[in-house]
Amino acid sequence: MNITTLQRPTSLVEGVCQQLAELIRGGSADEERWLPAERSLAEQLGVSRTVVREATKRLEQQGMLEIQHGTGIKVVDKLHRPLNDSLSLLIPDVSERLQQLNETRLSIEPDAAAFAAQRATKEQIRTLRGIQTQLEKAPDNAAAIEADIAAHHAIADASGNLIYRLILDSLAELGIASRLRTIGRIGKQTAIEHHAQILDAIERHDPVAASEAMRMHIRAAGEDMDLPSLKTRKTK
């Protein structure tokens, strides 16, 4: 772990945030990681403990750290948390949230599928096929919903666009609510069939077919949730 003394930027707190963020991004996501203790960080950065404390609090709010009092500062991957926590406050009506979720997915996921068809590696396609098998063999709705969400996230990963994945992570809890209205009500078979079409197009490296299959899938999900169409929905 390489930490250097800061060169007194305009904001010491911002400078500490930037260096710690770079340090976090440079590590392995597959292993549990902890930052040095607050006192040690302050010494290595050449700043006060107050500055370190404020910087780590900011990074915790952004979902990069988790301050565990009495234990230490843990590196986490919860960048989606700030947006996720705001949705219920911003849009209190559940049906309205689900409608806007569907509109957002229609704006993002067809393009993500198209990019995945262009960029997916053999390993990523194997991952997608493995998730499809999990969906087909899911013993109950909870397992089917988990596999469904995993498939969409894996497609975002295969697109090579980290922002797509971050947005989907931010919408994950709302995505569970939407699938409770689809898979929970009509079962998993429709999702299995739609996902198979999307994955076949990605495997053929056909971006147009992948995009259209994803668009059809999301529109069908909106119909299954009995959401108003984009044309008939009333604006406030």
N, C-alpha and C positions, 0 to 999 in steps of 0.2 A: 504494500500500500504506500504509494508515493505522494506525499503532501508537501507543498512548498510554502514558504512564507509569502504572504500577500504583499503587493506593492502599493498598498493604500489607495484603492479606487475611490470614486466619489462616494460610494456606499460600501462600508466594510461588510455589512450583512449581505448585500447583493454579491459581493466578491466571494464570500464564504459559500454562499448558495451555489454559485457557478462552479467553484472548484469541487465541492462535494458532489454536485450533479455529474460532473465529468468523471469523477472517481467511481460513482455508482454505475454509470453507463459502461465504464470500461471493464467491469467485473463480469463474472459468469452468472447467468440467471438460474443455473441448475443447482447452485449450492447456497446454503444458508450463510448470510454474511452479516457482520456487525461492524459498525464504525468504532474507532477508538473512543475511550471515555472522554467526556466533555473537557476535563482538565487537559488531557493529552492533546486533544484537537486544538485547543486554544494555544498551547505551547508551540505546536508544530506550525500553526498558521500565523503565529505572532500577533494574535488579537486577544481581547478579553473573553472570559467565559460568557459574559452577557451577550456578546456578539454571536458566539457559537450557539448559545441557547436560542436566540431569536432566529438564526438561520436554520437550525434543525427543526424548529417549530414550523417555519414556512414550508420546508420540504415535506414535513409530515402532512400539512394541509394539502399539499399538492400530490400526496400519495406515494412519495418516494422513500419515506422513512416512517418508522413506527417507534416512538419513544416509550420504552417500557421502564417506568420508574423502579429503581432498585435493581434493574437488570442491565440495561444499556440501550443503545440506539441500533435498531435492526433495519437493514435494507429490505424494502418490500417493493412489490410491483402493483401498486394500486392507483396508477395515474388516472384511471377512470372515475375514481371515487368522488371528486368534487362535483362533476356534472351529474352523476347518478344521484347524489344526495339532494341536488337542487330540483330535480324533475317534479317531485310530488308537491313542492312548494310553488313552483312556477305554474304547474298545470294540475290543480287539485282534483279535477274531474277525471275519473279513471278511463271512461270511454273516450274522452277527448285526448288523453295521453296516448291511448292505443291507436287512435286515428293518426295522430301526429307521428307516432312511431312508424306506422306503415308508410306514411308519406316520406319520412326520412329514409327508410330502407329502400323505397323505390328510387330515391335519388342517388343512393350510394351502391347498393349491392349488385345491381346489374353490371355496372362498370367494374366492380371488384371481380365479378365472375369472368368478365371479358379479359381483364388483365391476368387473372389466374390461368385462363386458357392459353395466354401468350407466354407466361413466365413460369408456370409450375414445373418444378423439378420432378424427376422420377420418384424421389423419396417423398415429396409432398403429395404426389398422386397416390402413392401407397398408403400414406396417412389418411387421405380422404376416403379411400376404399375401405380401410380398416374401420373408420367411423361409420361408414355406410352399413357395414356388417353389424356393428354394434346397434345401430338404429333398427335394422331388420330383426335382430335377435333380442331386442329390449323386452324384458319380462313384464314391465308395467309402464304406465304413463310417465312416471318420474324418470325412469331410465331412458325412455324415448325422448323426452324433452331435453335431457342432458346431452344426448347424442345429437339431437337436432341443432342445438346451440353450438356444440363443438364443431359440427360440420360447417356452419356459417363462419365461425371464427377461423377455421383452417383454410377456408377459401380466401378470407381476407389476408391471412398469412401468405398464401400462395400468390396473391396479387403483387406482393412485394412492396405494398404501400402501408407503412406503419400507422398512418393516420386513420385509414379504414379500420384497422384492428382496434385502435384506441377508441374510436367512436362506438364500435360494436360492444366493446367492453363496458363503455359508459352506459349502454342501453341494456345490459345483460339482465338486470332484475326486471325491467319492464318487458324484456323479451320472454321471460318465464311467464309473466302474467298473460301475454298474448297467446303463448302456446297452451296455457291451461284452458283457453277458450277455443283452441283448434284441436290439438291432439287430445286434450282432456275431454272434449265433447264428441268428436267424431272418430277418434282413434289415430293411429300412426300410419295407416296404409297410404293415404294421400301424400304425406310427407316423404315416405319411402319412394313412391313413384316419381315425385317431382325432383327429389334429390338425385335419383338415378339419372334422370335426363340431364341435369346440370353437370354431374360428374362425368357422364359420357362425353359431353361437349368439351369439357376441360381436358379430358384424356385425349380427345381427337385434336386438341389445340385449335378449336373453332370458337373464336371470341364472339362472333355474332350469335351463334346458337346458344352459347353459354349465357350471354346477356339476356336473350329472349326467354330462355328457360327459367332464369332467375326472376325476371319480371313477372312471368306468368305465375310462378310460385308465390310471390309476395302478394300479387293481386288476389289470388285465390285465398290466401290466408286472411286478407281483409274481408272477403266475402264470407268466409267461414266464421269470422268474428262478428258478422252482421254489421260491419262498419259502413257508413255512407260512402258513396263513391266520391272521387275528387270533384266531379262535376256538380253533384247535388248537395255537397256539404255547404252549410251556411257559414258565412264568415261573420265575425262579430265586429 
